[in-house]
Amino acid sequence: MYVHRDQDGKITGRYTVAQEEGQEYLPDDSSELALLNTQNAKREEIRNAYSTAVTAPQTVGGITYHGGFESVIRLDAAKRLAEDLSQSDVTLFDVDNVGHTLSIADATEVIQTLGQQTQTDFAKKQGLLVDIENAANSATADGIAW
């Protein structure tokens, strides 16, 4: 059996003969099709949950910063630039764009804390995607959650 998927990966048709290039062959087993559809839905759910979690604001030292890779990279770049200019402190901006002048050591702690959370969220997402891929049946896949 060949299947056709829509842009979201959901199976929209099944055929006994390939009708167009790019269709994939699957056994004619409704439980396998249910598993594939559940896996696709759970992958999207986990990716959306990760996107929300990783960009959530985080408070370090009483100051709330934007979360996520891009924020950590920008903060680290500001700190490195201050170091390259032989400055002893750097101004980092919070979620409200208010500047906070921190020592290089304190800025390093902020960046490491934000970076650790970002890496933890990423590792969790990757692990859950592996669990979804390895699910033996639709019920197992459906039970996987952020």
C-alpha positions as CSV (number, residue, x, y, z in Angstrom):
1,M,0.0,0.0,0.0
2,Y,1.2,3.5,-0.8
3,V,0.2,6.6,1.2
4,H,-0.1,10.3,0.5
5,R,0.5,12.8,3.3
6,D,-0.7,16.4,3.5
7,Q,1.7,19.2,4.4
8,D,1.3,18.4,8.2
9,G,2.3,14.8,7.6
10,K,-1.1,13.3,8.1
11,I,-2.0,10.4,5.9
12,T,-4.7,11.6,3.5
13,G,-5.0,8.7,1.1
14,R,-4.0,5.1,0.6
15,Y,-3.4,3.4,-2.7
16,T,-2.5,-0.1,-3.8
17,V,-0.3,1.3,-6.7
18,A,1.9,4.3,-6.4
19,Q,0.0,7.1,-8.2
20,E,2.7,9.8,-8.0
21,E,6.4,10.0,-7.2
22,G,7.3,10.6,-3.6
23,Q,4.6,8.4,-2.1
24,E,5.9,6.0,0.5
25,Y,5.1,2.3,0.7
26,L,3.5,1.0,4.0
27,P,2.0,-2.3,4.9
28,D,-1.8,-2.4,4.8
29,D,-2.2,-2.4,8.5
30,S,-4.6,0.1,10.2
31,S,-2.8,-0.1,13.6
32,E,0.5,0.9,11.9
33,L,-1.3,3.8,10.1
34,A,-2.8,4.9,13.5
35,L,0.7,4.7,15.0
36,L,2.2,6.9,12.2
37,N,-0.5,9.5,12.5
38,T,-0.2,9.5,16.3
39,Q,3.6,9.9,16.0
40,N,3.2,12.8,13.6
41,A,0.7,14.6,16.0
42,K,2.9,14.0,19.0
43,R,6.1,15.2,17.2
44,E,4.2,18.5,16.5
45,E,2.9,18.7,20.0
46,I,6.4,18.2,21.5
47,R,8.0,20.7,19.1
48,N,5.4,23.3,20.0
49,A,5.8,22.7,23.8
50,Y,9.6,22.9,23.4
51,S,9.3,26.2,21.5
52,T,7.1,27.6,24.3
53,A,9.4,26.3,27.1
54,V,12.7,27.3,25.6
55,T,11.7,30.9,24.9
56,A,10.0,31.4,28.3
57,P,11.4,34.3,30.3
58,Q,13.8,33.2,33.1
59,T,14.8,35.0,36.3
60,V,18.4,35.0,37.4
61,G,19.5,37.1,40.3
62,G,16.2,38.8,40.5
63,I,16.3,40.0,36.9
64,T,14.0,38.4,34.2
65,Y,15.7,37.7,30.9
66,H,14.3,36.3,27.6
67,G,15.0,32.6,27.3
68,G,16.3,30.6,24.4
69,F,19.4,30.1,22.3
70,E,19.2,33.5,20.5
71,S,18.9,35.3,23.8
72,V,21.8,33.4,25.4
73,I,24.0,34.1,22.3
74,R,23.2,37.8,22.4
75,L,23.9,38.2,26.1
76,D,27.1,36.2,25.7
77,A,28.1,38.4,22.7
78,A,27.6,41.6,24.8
79,K,29.7,40.1,27.6
80,R,32.5,39.0,25.2
81,L,32.6,42.4,23.6
82,A,32.9,44.1,27.0
83,E,35.8,41.7,27.8
84,D,37.5,42.4,24.5
85,L,37.2,46.1,25.3
86,S,38.8,45.5,28.7
87,Q,35.7,46.6,30.5
88,S,35.0,45.3,34.0
89,D,31.2,45.3,33.6
90,V,28.6,44.9,31.0
91,T,25.0,46.1,30.6
92,L,22.5,43.3,29.9
93,F,18.8,44.0,29.1
94,D,15.9,42.3,30.7
95,V,12.5,41.4,29.2
96,D,11.3,45.0,29.5
97,N,14.5,46.3,27.8
98,V,15.7,47.8,31.0
99,G,19.5,47.8,31.2
100,H,21.3,46.2,34.2
101,T,25.0,46.7,34.7
102,L,26.7,43.6,35.9
103,S,30.2,42.6,36.6
104,I,31.7,40.2,34.0
105,A,31.6,37.4,36.6
106,D,27.9,38.1,37.3
107,A,27.1,38.3,33.6
108,T,28.8,35.0,33.1
109,E,26.7,33.4,35.8
110,V,23.5,34.8,34.1
111,I,24.6,33.4,30.7
112,Q,25.5,30.0,32.1
113,T,22.2,29.7,34.0
114,L,20.2,30.6,30.9
115,G,22.3,28.4,28.7
116,Q,21.9,25.4,31.0
117,Q,18.1,25.7,31.0
118,T,18.2,26.1,27.2
119,Q,20.3,22.9,26.8
120,T,18.1,21.0,29.3
121,D,15.0,21.9,27.3
122,F,16.6,20.9,24.0
123,A,17.8,17.6,25.4
124,K,14.3,16.9,26.8
125,K,12.8,17.6,23.4
126,Q,15.3,15.4,21.6
127,G,14.7,12.5,24.1
128,L,10.9,12.8,23.7
129,L,11.2,12.7,19.9
130,V,13.3,9.5,20.1
131,D,10.6,8.0,22.5
132,I,7.9,8.9,19.9
133,E,9.9,7.3,17.1
134,N,10.5,4.1,19.2
135,A,6.9,3.8,20.3
136,A,5.6,0.3,19.6
137,N,1.9,1.3,19.3
138,S,-0.4,4.3,19.1
139,A,-1.3,4.2,22.8
140,T,2.3,4.3,23.8
141,A,3.0,7.2,21.5
142,D,-0.1,9.1,22.7
143,G,1.1,8.8,26.3
144,I,4.3,10.8,25.6
145,A,4.0,14.4,26.8
146,W,6.1,17.4,27.6
